[in-house]
Amino acid sequence: MSDLVDKSAQSTTGLKILAVLMAIALWGFVGVSQRVGLDFPAHRRLSVEIEVKHPPPFERIHLVPAFADVVVEGPAQAVDRLTEGDIEAYVDLGYAAPRQDRAPVRVVVPDPLKYQVTPGVVTLVPVPLR
């Protein structure tokens, strides 16, 4: 009977050592990743109102569509802290040709984030001021 117990203990000793080594490796990886700021990539979609910068002096401009979908990509910690107020989507008419009917959407996001915006171009609808 004692031979059976000894053989059973010997056969699981290797597995116990392997389990301890794996636990130490996991503990070390988590500790190092937190110290050096290792962060995994994440993405998030936000709907942001498009602002008109430098509008013409005697008319108001409506944008079609008025909102842009911005997909932000970057480190998970930065993406998780992001709010709609951190992203700026705008159309700059200061460089637009007179009576231009379409304009590109520009986006500003905090560093180190990257973005994709949809739509990339909006239609400008002038409305005379009264």
N, C-alpha and C positions, 0 to 999 in steps of 0.2 A: 504494500500500500504506500509506504513512504517512497519507494522508487517511482511510483506513478505521480506523486505530488512533485518530486524533484524534476522529473521530465516535463511536467506541465509548467512549472515555474521557469525552467530553462527555455522552453519554446516561446514564452511570452516576454522574456527579458529583452530580446531584440526589438520587439514591437514597442515596449515601454520606453526604451532608449530613443527610438525613432520619434515617438510622440513628443517626448521632452525636447528633442532637438528642433522639431517642427514648431513647437510652441515658442521656443526661444527665437527662432528665425522670424516668426510672425510678430512677436513683440518688438524685435529690433527694427523691422521694416516700418511698423506703425510709428515708433518713436522717431526714427530718422525722417520719415515723411512729414511729420508734424514740425520738426525742428527746422528743416530746410524749406518748408513751404511747398512741398510737392503737392500739386493740385491736379485733379483730373479735369479734362475738358467737359464743358456743358454748353447747352444752348437754350435759348428762351425766345419766345415770340411775344412782341408787344405791339399794340395798336397805338399810334402816336398821331396827334393832330398836326397837319402841315401848316407852318406859318409862312406868311408872305413878307419878305424883306424888301425894302425899297420900292413900295408900290408907286404907280404913277400918281401925280398930284391931284388930278381932277376926276378920278374914278376909283371905285373899289373893285377888287379882284376876288371872284369866287373861284375856288379850285375844285376840279372834278377829277378824281375823288378828293375829299377833304382830309382823309386819314390815310396813313401809310402803315403797312405791316412791316415791322423791323424784326428780323431774326438776328439775335446777338449771340456770339460764340466766344468762348474764352474760358479761363480758369473758373471752376465751380464756385469758389468763394466770391469772386467778383460778380459773376452772373447772379448768384443768389441775393446779393445786396442791392441789385439794380432795381430802380423804380422808373415809371414812365417819365418822371421829371428829370431823370438823368440823361435822357435821350432827346435830342433836338432834331426835328425834321423841318426843312424849310425850302422855299423856292426864292432865289435871289433875282429880283427883276432889275437890279441896278445895272446889270450887263446885258439885259435882254434887248433885242431889236424892237423898235416901235411896232405895235400891233402884232406882236408874236403871239401865237395861239397855244403853244406848248412850251413847257419848261422842265428841266431835270430836277428831281428831288435830291437835295443834299442832306446828309445825316451827320450828326456829331455824337459820338459815343465816348465814354471814358476809356482811357488806356488801361489795360492792354487788350481791350475787346475788339473784335472784328464784327462786321455786320453785313447783311444783305437786306435791301429794301425793295418792297413791291407796293405800288408801281414805281418804276424808275423815272417815269415822266408823267406829268399831270396836264390837263387841259385848263387853260386860263379863260375865264368868262368875265369880261369887263362889265361893270355895272356903273353907270354914270351917277355921280353924287348930285343930290338935289339941294 
